């Protein structure tokens, strides 16, 4: 484990491998992102011959778009998709290999997101397109608050229990610094309702999204139970707690082609 990095790469791979067999039961956010990404690619009116599904999970996005290459940090997912096991910030592909790179529900757990974006841009042919969706912003704020309050009271300090999220306001700038032209970034906020903290945490494990922070510490049972009590204080009349999920969508072009069709379509979508 490299503690100089925010995320433990070994733990991330292991979690994704454990989640692979039952992923379909926990893929609802991935599926929502897929629908949006497919629509945005379709808005361009272009055909893309060489497509990479990056952070593929089981390859369900890539199959929708006729991908010829799949990559995932988890070996089990990579095998299921018929692709290669690789971290998104350590790509094994040559420059100018793809016309389109898409990614759904994966880039939030990358150690070097700016570096990954640079590598994605290099992997695209001139005029190639990148479209991605991943969680960001205030996602899991309710879970984070419950743990912070519980640990502060019981231990006199706090430990990181959920991963840091990309600031939505900075997202387009990340694309620009990576060399993409006409970058677009926007956010879609949804609520997912859970009967308690434990079901919410089980959902994260099932999706391969449990704590992968390099600086994580063992979770004491008394802290978990206290956090569950605080979480439940936000329950509605049905006994369920609404948890915010913010899905960030990014799109940008590798230099070399006009991007007007996509950008105009996105402007219409956001009005």
N, C-alpha and C positions, 0 to 999 in steps of 0.2 A: 504494500500500500504506500503510495506517495502522498505524504501529508502536505506537501507543497501545493497539491491540487485540491480544489474544493470537493470533488467527488471521487470516491473509491472505485476505480475502473473494474477491479476484480469483483467487488460486491455488485456492481451494476450488471456485469455479465452473468453472474450467478443468479441474480434475481430474475433476469429476463429468461434464462434457461428454465428456472422453476415455473415461471408463469406460462411458458409456451403451450403446454398440454391443455390448459384450461382457459386460454386467453379469450376465446370467443365469448365466454360468459361475462367478460369484463371489458369488452371492446367498444362500448357505446360511444365514448368520447372520440375514440379513433374513427369510428364510423361517421360521426358528425363532421369531423374534420375532412374526411375523405370526400364527402358529398360537396363540401365547399371548395376543396381544391380541384376536384374534377370540373365543377362549374366554372371556376376561374380559368382553368386551362382551356375549356371550351370557348370562353369568351374571346380568346385570341383569334379564333377562326383559322388557326394553323394546324398542320399535321406535324407531329414530332416522331421521327423515325427511331431515334436511339434515346431511350428513356431509362433513367436510374431511379429506383425507389430506395431512398436512403433512410435508414432506421425503419426497415420494412415490416418489423414484426413478422406476421405470417404471409406477407406479400399481398394482402387484399387490395391495397391502393394500386400497386404496380400492375396487378392483373386487370384492373379497370382501364388502365391507360396503355396496355400492351408493352409493359416494360421489358427490356432485354437484359437488365442487370438489377440485382437486389443486394442490399448490404444491411447487416444489423449487428449491433454489438454482442448480441447473444447467439451462440453457436446453434442452439436448437431452433431459434427463429430463422436464422440464416439457412439452415438445412431445409426447414419446412418450405421456405420460399424459393429454394433452389439457387441461393446466392452465396455470398462470402461473408464471413464473420469479420467485422472491422468497426472500430470506433469512428464516429462521424468526423472527428478532428484528426484522424489518421487514415486518410483514404488511400486505397491501393490502386487508384485508377490514373491513367495517363492524362495529361492535359488534352483538352479539346476532344473528349471521348463521347460526349452526350449532347443531344439537342435540348433535352429537358431533364431537370432534376426535381423530384418532388419528395416531400417528407411530411409525415403526419404523426404527431404525438411522440416525438423523439428528441428534438434538439434542446429541450429544456434541461436535459441531464448531461449535456456535453461540457467537459472541463474547459475547453478553449473554443467558445462559440465564435469569436471574431476570426480565429484561425480556421475553424471549420468552414465559415462563409467564404474565406479567401480560397480554400481548397475546392469548394463547390464551384466557385466562379471559374477557377482554372480548369476544372473538369468539363466545363461547358464549352461547346464550340462558339465561335463568334456569333452573336445574335441568339444564343441559346437562352432558355428561360428557366428560372428557379421559382418554385412556389412551395411554401411550407406552412404548416400550422402546428402550434404547440402551446402548452399552457404557460401563462405568464402573469404578471401583475399581482392582483390580490387573490389568486387561486389558493384555496385552503386557508384563508385568513381565519376562519372560525376554528379550525383544528389547531392552527398555530397559537391562537390566543388562549385556548384551553390549556395547552401544555405550558405556555409561558406563565400563566397565573398559578397553575398547580406546582410547578417546580420552584417558582419564586417563594411560595409559601412554605413548602415542605423542605426545601434544600437551601434556601437563601441565595439561590442563583439559578441560572437557566442554561439549558443545553439546546443546541439546534436539533430540532426534530423533523423539520420539513425543509426542503431545499430552497435556496434563494431563487427568486424569479426575475426574469428580464423585465426591466422598466419599459412599459409600453412607449413612453415618450422618446426613448432612445433607440427604438427598433429600426426606424428608417435610416438613422445615422449609421447603424452597424452595417447595413447594406451598402451605403455610400462608401464607407471606409474600406469595405471589402472589394470595391471596384465595380459594383453593379450600377447600371444606369436606370433612370426612371423608377426608383424604388417606391414601393407601396407597402404601408403597414397599417393594419386596423385590427380592432379587437371586438370580439363577440362575447358577451357575458351571459352565462346561463346559471341556473341553480339546480343542484342535485340534492334531493332530500334523503336523509338517513335516519333510521330509528335510534341511532346512538353512535358514539364514537367508535366502539368496537366494530360494528358493521362497516363504518367508513374506512377504518384501517384495513379490514379484511378486503375491501374493494381495491385499495391501493396495492396490497400484496398480490391479489389476483391479476392485476394489470402489470405486475413487475415494477411497481413504483413506490416501494417502501423506502425507508431512509438509507441513502447511499453516501451520506456526507462522510468525508474522511475523518472529521473530528467528532463523529457520533460517539455517544457513550451509552452503556447499557441502561435500559429503561426500568426503573424500579416499579414494582407492582403498586405501591401506594401512590406513586405519582400518576400512574396510568389510571387508577380508579378515581383519583381526585380530578384528573383532567376530564374523565368521562362525565363526572357530576357537573363540572362547569360547562362542558359542551351541551349537556342536556338542558341547561337553563335557557337555551335559545330555542327550545322546541315550540312548535305551534300547537294548535288545538288537536291535531292528529297525532301528537307525540313525536313528530319528526322534526329534525333540524335542517334548515336550508343551508347548504354549503356553496359558496360562490366558486365558479370555475370561469376563468377568463381565457379564452382561446385567441391567441395572437396569430394573425396571418401575415406572412411576408411574401412579396413578389418582387423580382428584379430581373433585369436582362444583362447578360454578358455583353460588353461593348461590341457593336457591329451590326445592329439592326434596329429599325424603328419599333417602338413598343406601344404606339398609340392605341391599337385596338384594345389591349388589355387595360391600359390605364384609363381610357375613356369609359370602358365598361365598369371598372371599379368605382369611378366617380359617380356614375349613375346608381350603382348599388348602395353607396354610402349616403346619398342625398335623401 
